[in-house]
């Protein structure tokens, strides 16, 4: 359970300090100093206004018109200067929070995309909803960090400024105030702290899970409709919302109890200062205006001393957000360290070779392949075959550098010289041109060359059908899987890598289209490593690796002949 301790401060510092110590530090520190200066101005004007409030109240009680109007003029002068300072303070605060958010978001995004941490998240249950953590939690963190920092600095300035005022009027009020504030803070932190922080942490998680369940329905709408899975999907979404609802009930019940204490604690301050100094006012020792001034100073100091009591609900949400961001940051840092100490040794060269490779599942529970050794020289394609679940796709991912669980060595070219084609291609949001150029968007290719490329993959009319190469559509929805696979082959032909890794990349195509695409690839210098089951593509590969299951394997160039013979005799 999350609570106030040194670990909380350490987590906060790990996330917050880099911004104030790295490339934007001078601009950040300058804006922060400006904020403190503006805050000091606010406190000074608050003291002056409190003083003049007491002054014109005493003038009214004494029926002294000249004294009253002089005090009013001073109030108006103070307000003329104070209003711009207050307004500019909030502008500078929000501007600094926005710049901090930009820097922190870019920092997290850099870690998220480096070392393929975004890919590692798919196989991990440690971090839920990374999208929310970067889009919402970072924004809340920067805003609330500045808010609470400035509240604390303002409280300190207010405490110093008004303590002198109150001490000259009533020392009894100062002593009472200190004990009153200490008791209120202790009750709030110890009585409500741990419960509210924990509930807010789980509320953030469950709200994110509920939103993600709705996003999944939208992204998989067609499949759900085909399966007629509305009832089950609705039940899952309802389940997530029930968790949100149940936690919310606990949260508002805990908040109700906190509100009872906060309002009782706050309203008592209306009565208590007057009770303490009433005798001196009635006896004539204090003017009415001085009593009003004392009440104002008492309220200002109480706000300064009870800042945790007054802001505890927001503070508990803020602390819950810190823990979520810290968990995300630690996962990203752990991914980077894992990259530096891969279990499967990676060596860069101009060819691909696998040496004594044992490939295991990420949780180390099962060995997929044992002691595999083979070499794939340029121009010597490899076809990988075997039953479902034997590790074919895992081996391709290991060759590509995505799968690192196991031991042994993989020699491979730089990753820019390899291209992976999955069974379901990735269609980014953008134009048809960007689909073809992905992932090298900066390349400048003439329209005629791109149109010719589309003809080579048997998509001659696709540009005209959808409004040209620069038409922007949701291509994953408007194109069939077969068309998407042909777009992926067009990318492959355009990129012309040294090696292409094809994971059943023609599964949605008929034999004629598959033959045409492989024939196009055969005319390039790209070496193919394919997972497939059709005899027709065997001629484009010089080696066949058969995975037999239970970690066993064999290099078997006669694989398809054996299968054909077995089928014939059956």
For each residue, the residues with C-beta under 8 A, 3 or more apart:
1: 194 197 198
2: 8 194 197 198 201 319 320 323
3: 8 193 194 197
4: 8 189 193 319
5: 8 9
6: 9 10
7: 10 11
8: 2 3 4 5 11 12 319 322
9: 5 6 12 13
10: 6 7 13 14
11: 7 8 14 15 322 323 326
12: 8 9 15 16 145 322
13: 9 10 16 17
14: 10 11 17 326 329
15: 11 12 18 104 141 322 325 326 329
16: 12 13 19 20 141 145
17: 13 14 20 21
18: 15 21 22 107
19: 16 22 24 25 28 100 103 104
20: 16 17 25 28 29 32
21: 17 18 25
22: 18 19 25
23:
24: 19 27 28 99 103
25: 19 20 21 22 28 29
26: 29 30
27: 24 30 31 99
28: 19 20 24 25 31 32 96 99 100
29: 20 25 26 32 33
30: 26 27 33 34
31: 27 28 34 35 92 95 96 99
32: 20 28 29 35 36 96
33: 29 30 36 37
34: 30 31 37 38 92
35: 31 32 38 39 89 92 93 96 146 150
36: 32 33 39 40 153
37: 33 34 40 41
38: 34 35 41 42 85 88 89 92
39: 35 36 42 43 89 150 153 154 157
40: 36 37 43 44 157
41: 37 38 44 45 82 85
42: 38 39 45 46 82 85 86 89 154
43: 39 40 46 47 154 157 158 161
44: 40 41 47 48 161
45: 41 42 48 49 78 81 82 85
46: 42 43 49 50 158 161 300
47: 43 44 50 51 161 162 165
48: 44 45 51 52 74 78
49: 45 46 52 53 75 78 79 82
50: 46 47 53 54 162 165 293 296 297 300
51: 47 48 54 55 165 293
52: 48 49 55 56 71 74 75 78
53: 49 50 56 57 75 289 292 293 296
54: 50 51 57 58 287 289 290 292 293 296
55: 51 52 58 59 67 71 74 289
56: 52 53 59 60 67 68 71 72 75 289
57: 53 54 60 61 288 289 292
58: 54 55 61 62 67 287 288 289 290
59: 55 56 62 64 65 67 68 71 289
60: 56 57 63 68
61: 57 58 287 288 289
62: 58 59 67 287
63: 60
64: 59 67 68
65: 59 68 69
66: 69 70
67: 55 56 58 59 62 64 70 71
68: 56 59 60 64 65 71 72
69: 65 66 72 73
70: 66 67 73 74
71: 52 55 56 59 67 68 74 75
72: 56 68 69 75 76
73: 69 70 76 77
74: 48 52 55 70 71 77 78
75: 49 52 53 56 71 72 78 79
76: 72 73 79 80
77: 73 74 80 81
78: 45 48 49 52 74 75 81 82
79: 49 75 76 82 83
80: 76 77 83
81: 45 77 78 84 85
82: 41 42 45 49 78 79 85 86
83: 79 80 86 87
84: 81 87 88
85: 38 41 42 45 81 82 88 89
86: 42 82 83 89 90
87: 83 84 90 91
88: 38 84 85 91 92
89: 35 38 39 42 85 86 92 93
90: 86 87 93 94
91: 87 88 94 95
92: 31 34 35 38 88 89 95 96
93: 35 89 90 96 97 146 147 150
94: 90 91 97 98 143
95: 31 91 92 98 99
96: 28 31 32 35 92 93 99 100 146
97: 93 94 100 101 142 143 145 146
98: 94 95 101 102 142
99: 24 27 28 31 95 96 102 103
100: 19 28 96 97 103 104 142 145 146
101: 97 98 104 105 138 139 142 143
102: 98 99 105 106
103: 19 24 99 100 106 107
104: 15 19 100 101 107 108 138 141 142
105: 101 102 108 109 134 138
106: 102 103 109 110
107: 18 103 104 110 111
108: 104 105 111 112 133 134 138 328 329 332
109: 105 106 112 113 134
110: 106 107 113 114
111: 107 108 114 117 329 332 333 335 336
112: 108 109 117 118 130 134 332
113: 109 110 116 117 118
114: 110 111 117 336
115: 120 335 336 338 339
116: 113 119 120 335 402
117: 111 112 113 114 120 121 331 332 335 336
118: 112 113 121 122 130
119: 116 122 123 402
120: 115 116 117 123 124 335 338
121: 117 118 124 127 130 331
122: 118 119
123: 119 120 362
124: 120 121 127 331
125: 128
126: 327 331
127: 121 124 130 133 327 328 331
128: 125 205 208 209
129: 132 133 205 208 209 211 212
130: 112 118 121 127 133 134 328
131: 134 135
132: 129 135 136 137 204 208 211
133: 108 127 129 130 136 137 138 324 325 328
134: 105 108 109 112 130 131 137 138 328
135: 131 132 138 139
136: 132 133 139 140
137: 132 133 134 140 141 204 321 324 325 328
138: 101 104 105 108 133 134 135 141 142 325
139: 101 135 136 142 143
140: 136 137 143 144 317 318 321
141: 15 16 104 137 138 144 145 318 321 322 325
142: 97 98 100 101 104 138 139 145 146
143: 94 97 101 139 140 146 147
144: 140 141 147 148 314 317 318 321
145: 12 16 97 100 141 142 148 149 318
146: 35 93 96 97 100 142 143 149 150
147: 93 143 144 150 151 314
148: 144 145 151 152 311 315 318
149: 145 146 152 153
150: 35 39 93 146 147 153 154
151: 147 148 154 155 307 311
152: 148 149 155 156 307
153: 36 39 149 150 156 157
154: 39 42 43 150 151 157 158 304
155: 151 152 158 159 303 304 305 307
156: 152 153 159 160 304
157: 39 40 43 153 154 160 161
158: 43 46 154 155 161 162 300 301 303 304
159: 155 156 162 163 301 304 305
160: 156 157 163 164
161: 43 44 46 47 157 158 164 165 300
162: 47 50 158 159 165 166 297 300 301 304
163: 159 160 166 167 174 301
164: 160 161 167 168
165: 47 50 51 161 162 168 169 293 294 297
166: 162 163 169 170 173 174 177 294 297 298 301
167: 163 164 171 174
168: 164 165
169: 165 166 173 277 286 290 293 294 297
170: 166 173 174 276 277 280 294
171: 167 174 175
172: 175 176 276 277
173: 166 169 170 176 177 273 276 277 294 298
174: 163 166 167 170 171 177 178 301
175: 171 172 178 179
176: 172 173 179 180 272 276
177: 166 173 174 180 181 298 301 302 305
178: 174 175 181 182 305
179: 175 176 182 183
180: 176 177 183 184 269 272 302
181: 177 178 184 185 302 305 306
182: 178 179 185 186 305
183: 179 180 186 187
184: 180 181 187 188 265 306 309
185: 181 182 188 189 305 306 308 309
186: 182 183 189 190
187: 183 184 190 191 192 261
188: 184 185 191 192 193 258 261 262 308 309 312
189: 4 185 186 192 193 308 312
190: 186 187 193
191: 187 188 261
192: 187 188 189 195 196 254 257 258 261 312
193: 3 4 188 189 190 196 197 312 316
194: 1 2 3 197 198
195: 192 198 199 254
196: 192 193 199 200 251 254 255 258 312 313 316
197: 1 2 3 193 194 200 201 316 319 320
198: 1 2 194 195 201 202 320
199: 195 196 202 203 247 250 251 254 316
200: 196 197 203 204 251 316 317 319 320
201: 2 197 198 204 205 320 323 324
202: 198 199 205 206 247
203: 199 200 206 207 244 247 248 251 320
204: 132 137 200 201 207 208 317 320 321 324
205: 128 129 201 202 208 209 324
206: 202 203 209 210 240 243 244 247
207: 203 204 210 211 244
208: 128 129 132 204 205 211 212
209: 128 129 205 206 212 213 240 243
210: 206 207 213 214 237 240 241 243 244
211: 129 132 207 208 214 215
212: 129 208 209 215 216
213: 209 210 216 217 236 237 240
214: 210 211 217 218 237
215: 211 212 218 219
216: 212 213 219 220
217: 213 214 220 221 224 233 237
218: 214 215 221
219: 215 216
220: 216 217 223 224
221: 217 218 224 225
222: 225 226
223: 220 226 227 229
224: 217 220 221 227 229 230 233
225: 221 222 228 230
226: 222 223
227: 223 224
228: 225
229: 223 224 232 233
230: 224 225 233 234
231: 234 235
232: 229 235 236
233: 217 224 229 230 236 237
234: 230 231 237 238
235: 231 232 238 239
236: 213 232 233 239 240
237: 210 213 214 217 233 234 240 241
238: 234 235 241 242
239: 235 236 242 243
240: 206 209 210 213 236 237 243 244
241: 210 237 238 244 245
242: 238 239 245 246
243: 206 209 210 239 240 246 247
244: 203 206 207 210 240 241 247 248
245: 241 242 248 249
246: 242 243 249 250
247: 199 202 203 206 243 244 250 251
248: 203 244 245 251 252
249: 245 246 252 253
250: 199 246 247 253 254
251: 196 199 200 203 247 248 254 255
252: 248 249 255 256
253: 249 250 256 257
254: 192 195 196 199 250 251 257 258
255: 196 251 252 258 259 313
256: 252 253 259 260
257: 192 253 254 260 261
258: 188 192 196 254 255 261 262 312 313
259: 255 256 262 263
260: 256 257 263 264
261: 187 188 191 192 257 258 264 265
262: 188 258 259 265 266 309 310 312
263: 259 260 266 267
264: 260 261 267 268
265: 184 261 262 268 269 306 309
266: 262 263 269 310
267: 263 264 270 271
268: 264 265 271 272
269: 180 265 266 272 273 298 299 302
270: 267 274
271: 267 268 274 275
272: 176 180 268 269 275 276
273: 173 269 276 277 294 295 298 299
274: 270 271 277 278 291 295
275: 271 272 278
276: 170 172 173 176 272 273
277: 169 170 172 173 273 274 280 281 286 291 294
278: 274 275 281 282
279: 282 283
280: 170 277 283 285 286
281: 277 278 284 285 286 287 288 291
282: 278 279
283: 279 280
284: 281
285: 280 281
286: 169 277 280 281 290 291 294
287: 54 58 61 62 281 290 291
288: 57 58 61 281 291 292
289: 53 54 55 56 57 58 59 61 292 293
290: 54 58 169 286 287 293 294
291: 274 277 281 286 287 288 294 295
292: 53 54 57 288 289 295 296
293: 50 51 53 54 165 169 289 290 296 297
294: 165 166 169 170 173 273 277 286 290 291 297 298
295: 273 274 291 292 298 299
296: 50 53 54 292 293 299 300
297: 50 162 165 166 169 293 294 300 301
298: 166 173 177 269 273 294 295 301 302
299: 269 273 295 296 302 303
300: 46 50 158 161 162 296 297 303 304
301: 158 159 162 163 166 174 177 297 298 304 305
302: 177 180 181 269 298 299 305 306
303: 155 158 299 300 306 307 310
304: 154 155 156 158 159 162 300 301 307
305: 155 159 177 178 181 182 185 301 302
306: 181 184 185 265 302 303 309 310
307: 151 152 155 303 304 310 311
308: 185 188 189 311 312 315
309: 184 185 188 262 265 306 312
310: 262 266 303 306 307
311: 148 151 307 308 314 315
312: 188 189 192 193 196 258 262 308 309 315 316
313: 196 255 258 316 317
314: 144 147 311 317 318
315: 148 308 311 312 318 319
316: 193 196 197 199 200 312 313 319 320
317: 140 144 200 204 313 314 320 321
318: 140 141 144 145 148 314 315 321 322
319: 2 4 8 197 200 315 316 322 323
320: 2 197 198 200 201 203 204 316 317 323 324
321: 137 140 141 144 204 317 318 324 325
322: 8 11 12 15 141 318 319 325 326
323: 2 11 201 319 320 326 327
324: 133 137 201 204 205 320 321 327 328
325: 15 133 137 138 141 321 322 328 329
326: 11 14 15 322 323 329 330
327: 126 127 323 324 330 331
328: 108 127 130 133 134 137 324 325 331 332
329: 14 15 108 111 325 326 332 333
330: 326 327 333 334
331: 117 121 124 126 127 327 328 334 335
332: 108 111 112 117 328 329 335 336
333: 111 329 330 336 337
334: 330 331 337 338
335: 111 115 116 117 120 331 332 338 339
336: 111 114 115 117 332 333 339 340
337: 333 334 340 341
338: 115 120 334 335 341 342 404
339: 115 335 336 342
340: 336 337
341: 337 338
342: 338 339 345 346 404
343: 404 405 406 407
344: 357 359 398 403 404 405 406 407 408 409 410
345: 342 408 409 410
346: 342 401 409 410 412
347: 409 410 411 412
348: 411 412 413 414
349: 353 411 412 413
350: 378 413 498
351: 375 376 377 378 411 413
352: 375 376 399 410 411 412 413 499 529
353: 349 374 375 376 410 411
354: 357 372 373 374 375 399 408 409 410 411
355: 373 408 409 410 411
356: 371 372 373 407 408 409
357: 344 354 369 371 372 373 398 406 407 408 409 410
358: 367 369 370 371 372 406 407 408 551
359: 344 367 368 369 372 391 394 395 398 403 405 406
360: 364 365 366 367 368 405 406
361: 364 365 366 368 394 405
362: 123 403 405
363:
364: 360 361 405
365: 360 361
366: 360 361
367: 358 359 360 370 406 551
368: 359 360 361 390 391 394 395 551
369: 357 358 359 372 391 394 395 406 547 551 553
370: 358 367 551 552 553
371: 356 357 358 408
372: 354 356 357 358 359 369 395 408 553
373: 354 355 356 357
374: 353 354 382 543 545 555
375: 351 352 353 354
376: 351 352 353 380 381 382 499 527 529 543
377: 351 380 527
378: 350 351 498 499 525 527
379: 525 527 542
380: 376 377 527 542 543
381: 376 527 528 529 530 540 541 542 543
382: 374 376 528 529 530 541 542 543 544 545
383: 530 531 532 537 538 541 543 544 545
384: 392 395 396 529 530 531 544 545 547
385: 392 531 532 533 544 545 546 547 559
386: 390 391 392 546 547 548 549
387: 390 547 549
388:
389: 549
390: 368 386 387 547 548 549
391: 359 368 369 386 394 395 547
392: 384 385 386 395 396 503 531 547
393: 396 397 503 531
394: 359 361 368 369 391 397 398 403
395: 359 368 369 372 384 391 392 398 399 547
396: 384 392 393 399 400 420 501 503 529 531
397: 393 394 400 402 403
398: 344 357 359 394 395 401 402 403 404 406 410
399: 352 354 395 396 410 412 418 501 529
400: 396 397 403 415 418 420 501
401: 346 398 404 412 415
402: 116 119 397 398
403: 344 359 362 394 397 398 400 406
404: 338 342 343 344 398 401
405: 343 344 359 360 361 362 364
406: 343 344 357 358 359 360 367 369 398 403
407: 343 344 356 357 358
408: 344 345 354 355 356 357 358 371 372
409: 344 345 346 347 354 355 356 357
410: 344 345 346 347 352 353 354 355 357 398 399
411: 347 348 349 351 352 353 354 355
412: 346 347 348 349 352 399 401 415 418 499
413: 348 349 350 351 352 417 418 498 499
414: 348 417 418
415: 400 401 412 418
416: 497
417: 413 414 497 498 499
418: 399 400 412 413 414 415 497 498 499 500 501
419: 491 492 495 497 499 500 501
420: 396 400 500 501 503
421: 425 485 488 489 492 500 501 502 503 505
422: 425 426 503 505
423: 503 504 505 507
424: 481 484
425: 421 422 484 485 487 488 505
426: 422 438
427: 435 474 475 476 479 484 487
428: 434 435 438 475
429: 472 474
430: 433 434 435 472
431: 434 435 469 470 471 472
432: 435 436 462 463 466 468 469 470 471 473 475
433: 430 436 437 450 469 470
434: 428 430 431 437 438 441
435: 427 428 430 431 432 438 475 487 491
436: 432 433 445 450 453 454 469 487 490 491 494
437: 433 434 440 441 443 445 491 494
438: 426 428 434 435 441 491
439:
440: 437 443 495
441: 434 437 438
442:
443: 437 440
444:
445: 436 437 449 450 494
446: 449 450
447: 450 451 469
448: 451 452
449: 445 446 452 453
450: 433 436 445 446 447 453 454 463 469
451: 447 448 454 455 463 469
452: 448 449 455 456
453: 436 449 450 456 457 490 493 494
454: 436 450 451 457 459 460 462 463 490
455: 451 452 458 459 460
456: 452 453 490 493 520
457: 453 454 486 487 489 490 493 516 517 520
458: 455 486 513 516 517
459: 454 455 462 483 486 487 490
460: 454 455
461: 464 465
462: 432 454 459 465 466 479 483
463: 432 450 451 454 466 468 469 471
464: 461 468
465: 461 462
466: 432 462 463 471 473 478
467: 470 471
468: 432 463 464 471
469: 431 432 433 436 447 450 451 463
470: 431 432 433 467
471: 431 432 463 466 467 468
472: 429 430 431
473: 432 466 477 478
474: 427 429 477 478
475: 427 428 432 435 478 479 484 487
476: 427 479 484
477: 473 474
478: 466 473 474 475
479: 427 462 475 476 483 484 487
480: 483 484 508
481: 424 484 485 508
482: 485 486 508 509 513
483: 459 462 479 480 486 487
484: 424 425 427 475 476 479 480 481 487 488
485: 421 425 481 482 488 489 505 506 507 508 509
486: 457 458 459 482 483 489 490 509 513 517
487: 425 427 435 436 457 459 475 479 483 484 490 491
488: 421 425 484 485 491 492 505
489: 421 457 485 486 492 493 505 517 520 521
490: 436 453 454 456 457 459 486 487 493 494
491: 419 435 436 437 438 487 488 494 495
492: 419 421 488 489 495 496 497 500 521 526
493: 453 456 457 489 490 496 520 521 524
494: 436 437 445 453 490 491
495: 419 440 491 492
496: 492 493 524 525 526
497: 416 417 418 419 492 500 526
498: 350 378 413 417 418 525 526 527
499: 352 376 378 412 413 417 418 419 526 527 528 529
500: 418 419 420 421 492 497 521 526 527 528 529
501: 396 399 400 418 419 420 421 529
502: 421 505 506 528 529 530 531 532
503: 392 393 396 420 421 422 423 531
504: 423 507 531 532 533
505: 421 422 423 425 485 488 489 502 530
506: 485 502 509 513 514 517 518 532 537
507: 423 485 504
508: 480 481 482 485
509: 482 485 486 506 513 514 517
510: 513 514
511: 514 515 534 536
512: 515 516
513: 458 482 486 506 509 510 516 517
514: 506 509 510 511 517 518 534 536 537
515: 511 512 518 519 536 537
516: 457 458 512 513 519 520
517: 457 458 486 489 506 509 513 514 520 521
518: 506 514 515 521 522 528 536 537 540
519: 515 516 522 523
520: 456 457 489 493 516 517 523 524
521: 489 492 493 500 517 518 524 526 528 540
522: 518 519 540
523: 519 520
524: 493 496 520 521
525: 378 379 496 498
526: 492 496 497 498 499 500 521
527: 376 377 378 379 380 381 498 499 500
528: 381 382 499 500 502 518 521 540 541
529: 352 376 381 382 384 396 399 499 500 501 502
530: 381 382 383 384 502 505 537 540 541
531: 383 384 385 392 393 396 502 503 504
532: 383 385 502 504 506 537
533: 385 504
534: 511 514 537
535: 538 560 564
536: 511 514 515 518 539
537: 383 506 514 515 518 530 532 534 540 541
538: 383 535 541 544 560
539: 536
540: 381 518 521 522 528 530 537
541: 381 382 383 528 530 537 538 544
542: 379 380 381 382
543: 374 376 380 381 382 383 555 557
544: 382 383 384 385 538 541 555 556 557 559 560
545: 374 382 383 384 385 553 554 555 556
546: 385 386 553 554 555 556 559
547: 369 384 385 386 387 390 391 392 395 552 553
548: 386 390 552 553 554
549: 386 387 389 390 552
550:
551: 358 367 368 369 370
552: 370 547 548 549
553: 369 370 372 545 546 547 548
554: 545 546 548
555: 374 543 544 545 546
556: 544 545 546 559 562
557: 543 544
558: 561 562
559: 385 544 546 556 562 563
560: 535 538 544 563 564
561: 558 564 565
562: 556 558 559 565 566
563: 559 560 566 567
564: 535 560 561 567 568
565: 561 562 568 569
566: 562 563 569 570
567: 563 564 570
568: 564 565
569: 565 566
570: 566 567
